[in-house]
């Protein structure tokens, strides 16, 4: 029944879109395939198919709904529950409606079902290593965003639904925080509580410096710290990253660590170069260290590496390359844009991605 509901929804939206003011359709398509090293085994995955239907109803209100197909192993099989009508929200710009946005104060509310969370502006390496993202997901919720002179952006999000043990311990009940931007520095601090345990609080801070430090040379340096106390004892994890971009080339690294293992758990390094506007190359490597290496990578320091070409004919991006994974470690995650889990020994990969 879900399939028919989603199909009907899509047909209705497409039918009325031409007569709706400022209606738009956006979305994302992600496909990845891998031929395993030393074997003839082929694995193809339709990782994501997403359609987002939105309408600027009037000057103050915006409606959005999303149809999503979750990742399905061996993408030639489509399960009934793989297609979901899962997110719908209405956003109201109160600052614009009452006129105080012109005075430098913005106020927007978003109500519905979505992934309400923090900003998390960090992203390093081709693996998209970033900060921590506590979210209120898959439930009715509300978020209030404020904007003070374009510098301070406080927010608060909370859910209206009760939690049960089947919903996991990593879904937030409420999140409050603020982002601060004063170029070239961005920072954010947040606090919240997970839904299953009223004592399970979390706290985090993120910051990044990003600027053109010389003619044609961009530098970004940032980090994130996330703390939780699920058992009445605070634990922590961090990320530190940096990147330099110049004349079509980009080199990044990201370090992660936590008190669960050692101060330094893992390292990711990558580089990419745009040979032409539509053609480029990229490479990356991942390493593990100390207690994390023993616990998560079978005491193997080298997790894996990859090299590939990418082609960008307009909005689409195609990739072709090779992954060398340490089979003994079994802990390599592929670059962003490809299904994260790869064959134990790696192999040749192909990807096709489109955002519109």
Wavefront OBJ file of the C-alpha trace (Angstrom):
o trace
v 0.000 0.000 0.000
v 2.874 2.342 0.696
v 3.970 2.182 -2.929
v 0.530 3.193 -4.159
v 0.297 5.993 -1.616
v 3.664 7.385 -2.663
v 2.759 7.084 -6.349
v -0.528 8.875 -5.770
v 1.208 11.621 -3.819
v 3.769 12.114 -6.564
v 1.071 12.274 -9.259
v -0.943 14.827 -7.284
v 2.076 17.024 -6.666
v 3.196 16.912 -10.276
v -0.355 17.645 -11.432
v -0.818 20.716 -9.264
v 2.761 21.998 -9.454
v 2.228 24.041 -12.640
v -0.553 26.061 -11.012
v 1.108 26.532 -7.623
v 3.023 29.732 -7.014
v 6.767 29.190 -6.699
v 6.452 25.388 -6.667
v 9.655 23.420 -7.067
v 10.886 19.852 -7.138
v 14.358 18.924 -5.943
v 16.006 15.687 -4.963
v 18.974 13.359 -5.044
v 19.981 10.153 -6.824
v 22.914 7.985 -5.686
v 24.073 4.720 -7.219
v 27.269 2.795 -6.470
v 28.728 -0.474 -7.749
v 31.784 -2.499 -6.786
v 33.624 -5.399 -8.407
v 35.482 -7.200 -5.632
v 39.226 -7.808 -5.896
v 40.157 -11.342 -6.881
v 36.530 -12.382 -7.399
v 33.875 -12.097 -10.042
v 31.339 -10.931 -7.472
v 29.514 -7.765 -8.456
v 27.582 -5.629 -6.012
v 25.360 -2.761 -7.128
v 23.345 -0.567 -4.803
v 20.757 2.092 -5.479
v 21.817 3.974 -2.364
v 19.356 6.831 -2.471
v 16.412 8.091 -4.501
v 14.846 11.187 -2.988
v 12.189 13.610 -4.210
v 11.407 16.831 -2.356
v 8.276 18.772 -3.278
v 8.093 22.354 -2.044
v 5.853 25.365 -2.479
v 6.227 28.980 -1.416
v 2.573 29.291 -0.489
v 2.792 33.035 0.119
v 5.385 35.565 1.246
v 5.597 34.036 4.724
v 4.868 30.304 4.509
v 6.686 27.443 2.814
v 5.477 23.838 2.596
v 7.757 20.883 1.877
v 7.275 17.109 1.657
v 9.796 14.378 0.895
v 9.505 10.953 -0.702
v 12.527 8.793 -0.021
v 13.784 5.392 -1.029
v 16.160 4.005 1.573
v 19.286 2.066 0.620
v 18.464 -1.473 -0.522
v 21.145 -4.162 -0.776
v 21.325 -5.525 -4.323
v 19.294 -2.685 -5.748
v 17.419 -4.816 -8.296
v 15.041 -5.779 -5.470
v 12.587 -3.171 -4.211
v 10.942 -4.020 -0.904
v 7.502 -2.628 -0.057
v 8.883 -0.647 2.870
v 11.816 0.797 0.911
v 9.761 3.713 -0.451
v 8.584 6.126 2.198
v 6.683 9.354 2.428
v 8.609 10.350 5.508
v 9.076 14.098 5.949
v 6.658 17.013 5.719
v 7.000 20.484 7.222
v 5.571 23.977 7.139
v 7.908 26.903 7.790
v 6.630 30.352 8.736
v 8.761 33.493 8.617
v 7.374 35.458 11.574
v 10.091 38.082 11.344
v 9.044 38.967 7.833
v 5.341 38.822 8.673
v 5.591 41.249 11.603
v 8.256 43.389 9.957
v 11.001 43.074 12.547
v 13.271 41.164 10.137
v 13.996 44.580 8.593
v 15.329 45.634 11.997
v 17.873 42.814 12.052
v 15.889 40.177 13.961
v 14.647 37.051 12.202
v 12.265 34.461 13.617
v 11.194 31.300 11.775
v 9.266 28.271 12.991
v 9.279 24.863 11.310
v 6.643 22.317 12.326
v 6.239 18.749 11.126
v 8.362 15.650 10.727
v 11.975 16.175 9.679
v 15.535 15.772 10.944
v 15.691 18.727 13.324
v 19.212 19.249 14.622
v 22.223 21.506 14.888
v 24.038 23.323 12.088
v 27.169 21.115 11.837
v 29.005 23.129 9.185
v 32.173 21.000 9.233
v 33.257 18.766 6.340
v 36.767 17.484 5.633
v 38.237 15.001 3.149
v 36.448 13.077 0.425
v 34.958 10.970 3.239
v 32.935 13.992 4.450
v 34.339 13.813 7.975
v 32.358 16.342 9.996
v 31.089 17.201 13.415
v 28.403 15.508 15.456
v 24.737 15.664 14.517
v 22.237 15.069 17.306
v 18.800 15.051 15.681
v 15.109 14.720 16.373
v 14.096 12.377 13.569
v 11.055 10.445 12.341
v 8.594 12.100 14.723
v 6.413 15.188 15.007
v 8.528 18.088 16.212
v 9.030 21.827 16.050
v 12.094 24.015 15.619
v 12.434 27.743 16.255
v 15.281 29.551 14.482
v 16.308 33.098 15.299
v 18.719 35.432 13.550
v 20.195 38.432 15.341
v 21.884 40.853 12.957
v 23.110 37.946 10.832
v 25.721 37.194 13.512
v 24.061 35.155 16.261
v 21.603 32.416 15.286
v 19.957 30.747 18.327
v 17.659 27.765 17.860
v 15.591 25.327 19.885
v 13.938 22.102 18.725
v 11.694 19.688 20.589
v 9.442 16.749 19.837
v 5.799 16.290 20.796
v 5.856 12.484 20.884
v 6.713 10.056 23.666
v 9.625 7.638 23.278
v 9.694 3.881 23.640
v 12.543 1.383 23.837
v 12.255 0.419 20.171
v 13.249 3.889 18.989
v 16.905 3.775 20.046
v 18.852 5.861 22.489
v 20.369 8.254 19.945
v 17.237 10.263 19.074
v 17.083 13.613 20.824
v 14.070 14.842 22.769
v 15.157 18.457 22.642
v 18.122 20.459 21.344
v 18.957 24.082 22.010
v 21.971 26.005 20.829
v 23.306 28.884 18.810
v 25.584 29.486 15.883
v 27.810 32.549 15.680
v 29.391 33.796 12.484
v 31.910 36.595 12.334
v 33.920 36.076 9.167
v 36.231 34.291 8.842
v 35.205 32.427 12.015
v 32.152 30.227 12.552
v 31.250 28.653 15.911
v 28.369 26.740 17.429
v 27.424 25.456 20.865
v 24.492 23.149 21.637
v 22.927 21.201 24.487
v 20.175 18.612 24.632
v 18.744 15.382 25.930
v 18.189 11.990 24.327
v 14.679 10.650 24.537
v 14.913 7.320 26.339
v 16.776 8.501 29.425
v 16.100 11.848 31.094
v 19.621 11.742 32.525
v 21.207 11.206 29.094
v 22.262 14.750 28.292
v 24.650 15.829 25.570
v 26.740 18.929 24.958
v 28.791 20.002 21.982
v 30.833 22.795 20.477
v 32.120 23.307 16.941
v 34.299 25.998 15.402
v 35.986 26.685 12.081
v 38.247 29.308 10.544
v 37.884 29.579 6.763
v 39.507 32.273 4.659
v 41.479 33.073 1.533
v 44.949 33.430 3.077
v 46.707 34.299 -0.192
v 45.727 34.980 -3.780
v 43.908 31.844 -4.910
v 44.734 29.923 -1.713
v 41.930 28.953 0.704
v 42.505 27.586 4.193
v 40.043 26.039 6.606
v 40.778 24.700 10.087
v 38.119 23.426 12.452
v 37.132 21.064 15.201
v 34.232 19.624 17.154
v 33.793 18.218 20.656
v 30.742 16.174 21.641
v 30.051 14.994 25.209
v 27.364 12.643 26.541
v 26.508 11.120 29.943
v 24.299 8.065 29.300
v 25.491 6.366 32.506
v 25.828 9.437 34.743
v 29.430 9.815 33.640
v 30.467 12.204 30.886
v 32.193 10.708 27.862
v 33.677 12.643 24.961
v 34.631 12.394 21.311
v 36.254 14.922 19.035
v 37.145 15.736 15.446
v 39.902 18.014 14.191
v 40.293 18.804 10.519
v 42.066 21.103 8.112
v 42.122 21.698 4.391
v 44.014 23.771 1.844
v 42.671 24.553 -1.606
v 44.557 26.256 -4.421
v 44.122 26.478 -8.197
v 41.781 23.513 -8.517
v 43.528 21.316 -5.948
v 42.271 20.443 -2.450
v 44.136 18.561 0.309
v 42.386 17.672 3.592
v 42.927 15.634 6.707
v 40.706 14.714 9.647
v 41.648 13.301 13.058
v 39.139 11.671 15.399
v 39.433 10.448 18.967
v 37.453 9.614 22.080
v 37.879 8.637 25.700
v 36.527 5.177 24.818
v 39.891 4.303 23.262
v 42.709 6.853 23.132
v 43.117 10.524 22.372
v 43.858 9.618 18.736
v 41.655 6.947 17.169
v 41.773 7.408 13.402
v 43.142 9.541 10.584
v 41.706 10.256 7.139
v 43.692 12.047 4.423
v 42.559 12.931 0.924
v 43.344 15.060 -2.081
v 41.559 15.953 -5.272
v 42.334 18.030 -8.355
v 40.034 19.491 -10.982
v 41.978 18.936 -14.199
v 39.198 20.584 -16.179
v 35.861 22.093 -15.231
v 34.230 18.716 -15.848
v 37.078 16.284 -15.088
v 39.078 15.567 -11.948
v 40.964 13.009 -9.886
v 40.776 12.154 -6.194
v 42.519 9.870 -3.714
v 42.206 9.083 -0.017
v 43.520 6.902 2.794
v 42.368 5.882 6.290
v 44.461 4.761 9.282
v 43.671 3.526 12.811
v 45.736 3.859 15.970
v 46.324 2.406 19.425
v 43.329 1.017 21.381
v 40.885 1.906 18.605
v 43.009 -0.087 16.164
v 42.841 -3.134 18.439
v 39.122 -2.849 19.152
v 37.752 -1.882 15.739
v 40.366 -2.913 13.155
v 41.740 -6.238 14.408
v 44.985 -4.498 15.416
v 45.570 -3.308 11.833
v 46.801 0.251 11.341
v 46.137 0.572 7.600
v 42.413 0.451 6.844
v 42.394 1.187 3.142
v 42.963 3.642 0.316
v 41.401 4.582 -3.000
v 42.068 6.445 -6.221
v 39.628 7.494 -8.903
v 38.475 9.812 -11.652
v 35.278 11.860 -11.619
v 33.373 13.467 -14.457
v 30.841 16.271 -13.949
v 28.658 16.900 -17.031
v 26.554 19.629 -15.471
v 24.781 18.682 -12.251
v 25.561 14.956 -12.485
v 28.776 13.406 -11.170
v 30.182 10.042 -12.274
v 33.107 8.307 -10.616
v 35.349 5.394 -11.580
v 38.230 4.140 -9.490
v 39.804 1.464 -7.366
v 39.663 0.754 -3.617
v 42.404 -1.149 -1.786
v 40.911 -2.302 1.523
v 42.739 -4.148 4.283
v 40.732 -7.354 4.549
v 42.143 -8.137 7.991
v 41.006 -4.750 9.337
v 37.531 -4.812 7.787
v 36.906 -1.192 8.742
v 37.302 0.892 5.572
v 34.504 3.291 4.598
v 34.355 4.603 1.043
v 34.258 8.244 -0.028
v 31.125 10.354 0.294
v 28.785 9.682 -2.626
v 29.275 5.922 -2.471
v 27.667 3.336 -0.236
v 29.849 3.396 2.884
v 30.212 -0.373 3.305
v 32.581 -1.882 0.747
v 33.844 -5.400 0.048
v 36.473 -6.625 2.532
v 39.193 -6.604 -0.114
v 37.972 -3.550 -2.012
v 37.859 -3.537 -5.808
v 36.912 -1.372 -8.776
v 34.044 1.021 -8.163
v 31.591 3.040 -10.229
v 29.297 5.778 -8.906
v 26.566 7.975 -10.369
v 25.247 10.891 -8.293
v 22.876 13.720 -9.021
v 21.511 16.534 -6.877
v 18.953 18.900 -8.353
l 1 2 3 4 5 6 7 8 9 10 11 12 13 14 15 16 17 18 19 20 21 22 23 24 25 26 27 28 29 30 31 32 33 34 35 36 37 38 39 40 41 42 43 44 45 46 47 48 49 50 51 52 53 54 55 56 57 58 59 60 61 62 63 64 65 66 67 68 69 70 71 72 73 74 75 76 77 78 79 80 81 82 83 84 85 86 87 88 89 90 91 92 93 94 95 96 97 98 99 100 101 102 103 104 105 106 107 108 109 110 111 112 113 114 115 116 117 118 119 120 121 122 123 124 125 126 127 128 129 130 131 132 133 134 135 136 137 138 139 140 141 142 143 144 145 146 147 148 149 150 151 152 153 154 155 156 157 158 159 160 161 162 163 164 165 166 167 168 169 170 171 172 173 174 175 176 177 178 179 180 181 182 183 184 185 186 187 188 189 190 191 192 193 194 195 196 197 198 199 200 201 202 203 204 205 206 207 208 209 210 211 212 213 214 215 216 217 218 219 220 221 222 223 224 225 226 227 228 229 230 231 232 233 234 235 236 237 238 239 240 241 242 243 244 245 246 247 248 249 250 251 252 253 254 255 256 257 258 259 260 261 262 263 264 265 266 267 268 269 270 271 272 273 274 275 276 277 278 279 280 281 282 283 284 285 286 287 288 289 290 291 292 293 294 295 296 297 298 299 300 301 302 303 304 305 306 307 308 309 310 311 312 313 314 315 316 317 318 319 320 321 322 323 324 325 326 327 328 329 330 331 332 333 334 335 336 337 338 339 340 341 342 343 344 345 346 347 348 349 350 351 352 353 354 355 356
